[in-house]
Amino acid sequence: MENIFAEEFCKVKLTKSQKKIAQYCMDNQFQVCQKTLHEFAEEAGVSEVSVLNFVRKLGYDGFSEFKAEIYSRMMECVNQQEPYSRALEERLRSNRQERTQDTLLEDYLKIAVGNVESSLLQNKQKSFEDIVNLFLHAPRIYVVGMRSLNGVAERLFYGLNYLLDGVAFVHGDPYNLFQLISSAERESVLYLICLPRFCHSDVEICKMAKERGMKLVLLSDTPLSPLAVYADYLLTAEIKSISFFNSMAGLNAIHEYLCAMIAERIGDKASDRWKMIDKYMADFRF
């Protein structure tokens, strides 16, 4: 995607400090809309006053208006370029056009392996570490997969449930979620998996979770997800496919890595639980 700031910054003459801010925006265009004024200034290495002077020089009344406009432009770019929001038949046609002359299996392997690698490497290691730390200290974790992602969410739930207390799998029905969030404990975690095509109910769920004081961890396909502005922590997965449906290989790789990290962190603490499970399941095994 073309950098959305490029044209914006060419219109004005910037000072040395403002060029520093502009470079930060260019390097972090997907994250800017998720930053507070304090976070933005601190990470850019300038004062908050310098940031305000910068956005006003660009013609905005304040930092909030700057973020809103940039986010709106990013979403326009996504809607124009994002293949996953297309109708299923159009998506299948597009995916077929991008295929090579290899066999279907070879094409699938290339894309699946690429999805796994890209999904794990495009997220910063610190993001994984922060989320693991959040899980370890959360009073309760609600794992939710919207619509067709219920199966992916349930698989993560099983993994986390072997490692942590207070993990719940919630079927991604909006009415069910609204009822759950309304009584959720503050500082509990909503781990939400949501891919295109997005629904208005997805946004309302995020808004309600934030109002309730929950921490929101979002797994989506792009930092430009319309839900990203509500996320405390954001992970992205590559979902390229050779067919009409999104690939789940990258999402599952992220979940397996998170569980592996948690298991590494807690060591033998979960062993008592595993021993009890094995004890009572022994009679059911061949």
N, C-alpha and C positions, 0 to 999 in steps of 0.2 A: 504494500500500500504506500502511496506517495505520502511524504511527511506533510501533514496538514498545516504545519507552522511555516513552511518555507515561504509561501506567498505573503503571509501575514507580516513577517519580519522584514521583508524587502521594502515595505512601504514607508518605513520610518528610519531616521538616523539614530542609532543607539550609542549610548555611552559605553565605556569599558565594563562597568558593573552590569548594565543592561544586556550587553552581549553575553555575559556570563549566564544571566538568567535565560536568555534566548537559547543558548547552547544546551542548558539543562532541559528546557522544554523539548528541544529537538531530540535529545537522547532518551527522553522519558515520556513521549507523547501519549502512550497508553495509560500511564499512571497519574498524569497531572490532575485529571478530574477527580481522583480519589484522595487528593491531598488537602489537608487544612492549610491555611495561610502559614501557620507556624512550621508545619512539616515541610512545606514547599521551600520556604526561606532557608530553613536549616540545611536541607539537603542540597540546595543550590549554592550555599555558602555566602548568602547575603542577608541583609536585614529585611524585616517585614515591610518597613517603609519603602525600601528599594523595590520590592515586588509590587507594592501598590502604585508607586510612581510609574513602574514599567507598564502595568496593565492600563493605567490611565493614559499613558502616552500612545497606546494602541487604540484608544477610543472607548474603553470600557469604564463604567462608573466605579467598579470595584472588582475584587478577586472572584466573588461568587458569579458575577455576570460573565467574567472571562471564562471561568470553568464551564458554565452552562452553554455558552456559545461554542466552545471547543468541542464539548461532548456532543452537541447537536450536529456539528459538522462531521465528527467521527462516525456517528450513526448513519448519516447520509452516505458516507463512503462505504460502510459495511453493507447497507441495504443494496447498493449498486453492485458490489463486488462479491458478496458472500454467497457461494453456491448452495450452502446448506439450508438457506431459507426458501429455495425454489420449490416448486411443486415436484412431487416424486417422479413423474414421467420426465420432466425437464432435467432433474438431477441425474437420472439414469442415463439420459442421452448425453449429457455433459461428461459424465464419468467414462462412458464408452469412448468418447472422442479422445480422451486423454490416455487411453490405454496404449501400450506398446504392441509390438508384433509377437510378443512372447505368448505362452499359453496362459489360460485363465489362472491356473495355479501359481505360475511364476509371477504374474502381475499381482496376485493377491499377497504372496509372500513379501514382495518388495514393499508394497504399501503398508502391510501389517507391521513389518519390522521397522519401517520408517516411522510409523505412528508411535510405536513404543519408544523408540530412541528420541524422537522429537518431543514427545510429551514429558519425558523425564528431564531432558536437558534444557527445555525452554523455560522451566521454572527454576528460580534460584534455590540453592540448597538451604539458604536461610529461611525461605518460605516454608519448606518442608519441616525444618527444625522448629519454627515458631508454631506451626499447626500441631505438631506432636506435643510440644510443651503445653499448648492450650488443651489438648485432649487429656493429658495427664492430670491437669488441675481442675477440669470442668466438673461441676456437680452432676451434670447430666449431658449426654450427647444424643441428639436426635438426628438420625440418618434418613435423608429423604431423596428419592429420585422422582423427578416429575415425569408423568406419562410413561413413555416406553422405557424409561431409565429405572424403573422399580427394581428390575432384576439386578442391575449393577449395584444399586444401593443396598439391596438385601445381602449381596455377597460381601460387601464391605462390612455390613453389620455383623455377619457371622465371624469375620476375622477380628473385629474390635471386641466382640463379646467374649472371645477367648482370652482377651488380654486385660480388659478394663471393666470396672463396675459402672453401672448407670448408663448403659448404651441401649438405645431403643430404635427399632426400625419402624418408620411410619409410612404407610402407603400414601403415595403422592396425590391424594384427593384433596382439592382446595378446601372443601368444607371440613374435612377431618383435620386438616392442618390449622385452620383458623381456630377451631375448638382447642386443639392442643396448645398452640402458642399463647392463647389467652390466659392459660394457667401455668405456663412454663416458668421455672425459677429463673431469677435474674442471674446473669453470667453463665447460664447454661448455653450449650452450643447447638446451633442449627447447621448441620452439614448438608448443603443443598446442591444437588447435581441437576443442572438444567441446560439443555441445548436448544438450538432452533428447531422447530419454530416456537418462539416465545408467546406467552399469553399474558393478558393484563393481570390475571390472577397471580402470576409469578411475582410481579412487582408489588402487589398488595401484601403478599405473604412476607416479602422482605421488609416492607415498611412496618408491618405489625411486629415482626421479630425485633426490629431495632427499637420500636417504641416500648416493647416489653423489657428491653435491657438484655437481650440475648446477643451472643457473639455469632456472627454469620460467616461461615466458611463456604465459599462458592467455588464449585468446579464447573467450568464452562469451556467453550471452544475458543474464546477470544477475550482479550482484555476489554474489548468494546461491547461486550454483552450489556444489554440494558439493565441488568441486575448488578453490574460490577460496582456502581456507585454506592451501593448499600453494603458491600462486602467489607468485613474487617480483614479477611484474608482471601486471596484469590489464587486459584490454580487453573491452568489451562491445559487442555488436551487436544492433540491432533486427531481429527475424526474422518480423514479422507477414506474413501471407499471405492471399490470397483463396481458397486451396485447402487441401488436406490436408497439404502439405509445407511446411517452413520456407523462407522466402525467403533467398536467398544474396546479394542485392544489397548489403546493409549490410556483410557480411563481406568481399566483394570490394572494396568502396570503401575499407575500412580497409587492406587489403593493397596496393591501388594507391597509397594515400597514403603508406604506409610506404616503398614502393619509390621514390616520387617524392622523399621526404625524403632517402633514402640517396643517390640520384643527385645531389641538390643538394649534399650534404655532400662526396662524394668527387670531384666535378667531373670532370676528364679522366683520373682514375686508371684507370678501367675501359676507356678507349678502345683500348688495345693488345689487350685481349681481344676487344673488338667487331670490331676490324680483322681479327684472325685468323679469327674466326667467319665474317665476310663473305668473306674470301679463299677459304676452303675450301668455302663454301656457294655461291659464285658459279656454279659449273658446274651446280648443281641448279635454278637459277631460270630462268624463261622470260623 
